[in-house]
Amino acid sequence: VKNETNDTFTLKIQANNPLSFKPGQFFFLRLEGRGLYSRHPFSVSSSPSEKYLGFTIKKSGRFTQEAQNLKEGDEIKVEGPFGNFVINEERADLVFIAGGVGITPFMSMIKENMNKSVKQKMLLLYGCKKENDIIFRKELDLIKEHWFKKIYVLSREKYKKGDYEIGRINKNILI
């Protein structure tokens, strides 16, 4: 478990059996031995080429609290992958619009693009409330490649003081 912001964390899972998925897909997680009988869907934030499954989760209830308290060796049932939110056109330029923890499937896509020999151009418009709410800020800021551009848009900051826009994602930011 790795804390990302004050209310999000990434849960890294080492699977007993190899799991294949496409960036943008999700899995259902079931926590064993914790008195929880439900399963919850989470998008993958890691890329298929990484050695673990990563799920970036917002703390929002009992299930997510229990997930944050997991320790190495705890058992998790993983079902999937599911979903069609994947890149089907390998040559198209892409525009991603994400808000908060909704960055998760896009992060999987961005990481996978870094591992490909032919890169797709990607523009990420990422909206959050405050600067310290930007999940994966360090990782995103380290990408200095010609194929990647990002714009952070913060809705609850009062003054522009960095590499972000103030307000909400709208057509003026795209122009």
N, C-alpha and C positions, 0 to 999 in steps of 0.2 A: 504494500500500500504506500503510495507516494502522494503527499498533499500537493495540490496544484495552486489553489487559491484558498481563501478562508472558508469556502463552502463547497469546494470540489476536490476530488482525489482520483488518482488512477490506480486501478486494481490490476495487477499483472498476474496472469495465470499461466502456469506451465502445464500443458495438457499431457495426460498419459499416452494418448494416441494423437497422431498428427491430425490437425484440423485445417481444411482449406476453406478459404472464403475470398470474396472480392471486396476491395475497399468500398465502404458505404453500407455493407450489410450489418445485420445485428444478430445477436444470440439471446436466448433466454437463459438466465442464471437462476439456480436454485441452491440456497445455502443449506447444507446438511447439518443436522444436530443443533439447530438454534431455535427450535420451536416455531419456525416459519414454514408454512405449508404452501405458500404461493411461489410462483416464479415470476421474474421481472425481465423485460426486454432492455438490452443496452446495446448501443452501437459500438462497434470496435473502433478504437482510436489508434491502434497499432497497424502496421502494414503486414500483408501476408508473408513478407520476407523476414520479418522479425521472429525470434525464437520463442516468443510468448504471445499470448492474447492480452491486449490491453483494453480496458474499459474505463473511460473517464466519466465519473458519476457525480452528480450534484447531491449533496446531503439534503434529503427532503422527507424523511420518514424512518420508520423502524427498520425496514429492509435495508435502506442505504446506510443507516447507522451500524447495523450488524455487518454489512459488507466492509465498512471502514475498519471495523474491529477485527477482521480476519487476520490470522497469523500464518506464517509459513507452515505448510503441512495440513492446514484445514481443508476439508473436502468441499468442492463446489461441483454441482452437476451443470453441464453446459449442453444446451440443445441448439442446433442450428448448423449452418447459417440460414437466415431468412432475409427476404427483402430484395427489391429491384432497384434500390437507389444506388446504382452503380454507373460507372462511365462506360458507355457503349461505343462511343466514337473516339478512337485512339488519336485522330489527327486534329480534332476540333480544339479551338481555344475555349477555355472554360472560365466562367464567372461564378464564384461561390458567394452566397449571401448567408451569413451565419449570425446567430445571436446567442450569447452565453455558452452553455454547455452544448448547444447545437453545433458547435465547432467539431464535435467528435468524428462524424463520418468524413468530413472534409479533411481532417488531420490525417486520417488513414489514407485518403487519396493523395494528399500532398507528399506524405512519406513514401508512398509507392512510386510516385512520379520521380522522386529523387533517385530511386534504384533502377529506373528504366534507362536504356541507352538512348532512346528517342524521347525527348521531353515535350510534354504538352504545355502551352502557355496557360498560366493560371493567375487570375485576379481574385483575391480574397477581400471581401467587404465584411468586416467583423464588428458587430455592435455589442457593446457591453455597457453597464451602468457607469462604472468607475475604472480608472486605470489599473487598480489592483485586482479587478475582476477578469482581466484578460488571461484566459487559460492558454497555456503553451507559449506565452510571450517570449521567453528566452529562445525556445526552439524556432519559432517563426522569425524572430529578429536575426537569427544566425543564417537564414537562407538569403544569400546574396546573389543568387543565380539570375540570369537574364530572363528566364521563363517564369519567374515568380514575382508578383507585386501584391502588396497588402495595404489596406487602409483600415485603421482602427477608427471606429466611430463611437464616441462615449456620450451617453444621454444625460448623465448626472454630474459631469464636470462643469465647472463654471467658466474656467479660463483655459484657453488653448496654450499648452506649454510644452509641447513635444511633437511627436510624429503621429498625431491623431487629430481627427475632426471632432467638433462638438455638435451634439444634436442627435438626429436619427438618420439612418440610411435612407436617402431619397434620390430623386433624379438629378439634383444639383451636384451631388457627390460623384455621380457617374460621368458628368460632363467634363 
